[in-house]
């Protein structure tokens, strides 16, 4: 799980790859019920999407992040 993020951060300097790695790990954490970690990874993915102007993934990541926020009950 952390390997995908580490590879994306250190060897591939592309926002799309990085955003996909963060969102993939975030979704895995969501499915495992680790909501704090899922939120952290999905927020990072969303930030990369916004900074890199990656319109393709933006709605996908934002919707999963919103769902995770709702599950966590945390006010945002």
C-alpha positions as CSV (number, residue, x, y, z in Angstrom):
1,X,0.0,0.0,0.0
2,X,2.7,2.5,1.0
3,X,4.9,1.2,-1.9
4,X,2.7,2.7,-4.5
5,X,2.8,6.1,-2.9
6,X,6.6,5.8,-2.4
7,X,7.2,4.9,-6.0
8,X,5.0,7.7,-7.3
9,X,6.7,10.2,-5.0
10,X,10.3,9.3,-5.6
11,X,10.6,7.8,-9.1
12,X,7.8,9.2,-11.2
13,X,7.4,13.0,-10.9
14,X,4.0,13.2,-12.6
15,X,0.9,14.7,-11.0
16,X,-1.5,12.2,-12.6
17,X,0.5,9.2,-11.3
18,X,0.8,10.7,-7.9
19,X,-2.9,11.5,-7.7
20,X,-3.8,8.0,-8.8
21,X,-1.5,6.5,-6.1
22,X,-2.9,8.7,-3.4
23,X,-6.5,8.0,-4.4
24,X,-5.9,4.2,-4.8
25,X,-4.4,4.0,-1.3
26,X,-7.2,6.2,0.0
27,X,-9.9,4.0,-1.4
28,X,-8.2,0.9,0.0
29,X,-8.1,2.6,3.4
30,X,-11.8,3.5,3.0
31,X,-12.7,-0.1,2.3
32,X,-10.7,-1.3,5.2
33,X,-12.5,1.2,7.5
34,X,-9.5,3.3,8.2
35,X,-11.3,6.6,7.7
36,X,-8.6,9.0,9.0
37,X,-6.0,7.5,6.7
38,X,-8.5,7.4,3.8
39,X,-9.2,11.1,4.4
40,X,-5.5,12.0,4.5
41,X,-4.8,10.2,1.2
42,X,-7.8,11.4,-0.6
43,X,-7.1,15.0,0.5
44,X,-3.6,14.7,-0.9
45,X,-4.9,13.3,-4.1
46,X,-7.4,16.2,-4.4
47,X,-4.7,18.7,-3.8
48,X,-2.5,17.2,-6.5
49,X,-5.5,17.2,-8.9
50,X,-6.2,20.9,-8.2
51,X,-2.5,22.0,-8.3
52,X,-1.9,20.0,-11.5
53,X,-5.2,20.9,-13.1
54,X,-6.1,17.2,-13.5
55,X,-9.8,17.6,-14.5
56,X,-10.2,13.9,-15.3
57,X,-9.8,12.7,-11.8
58,X,-11.1,15.7,-9.8
59,X,-14.7,14.7,-9.6
60,X,-13.8,11.1,-8.9
61,X,-11.5,12.0,-6.0
62,X,-13.8,14.7,-4.7
63,X,-16.8,12.4,-4.5
64,X,-14.9,9.7,-2.7
65,X,-13.5,12.2,-0.3
66,X,-17.0,13.6,0.4
67,X,-18.3,10.2,1.0
68,X,-15.5,9.5,3.4
69,X,-16.2,12.7,5.3
70,X,-19.8,11.8,5.6
71,X,-18.9,8.3,7.0
72,X,-16.5,9.8,9.5
73,X,-19.1,12.3,10.8
74,X,-16.4,14.9,10.9
75,X,-17.7,18.5,10.3
76,X,-16.0,20.0,7.2
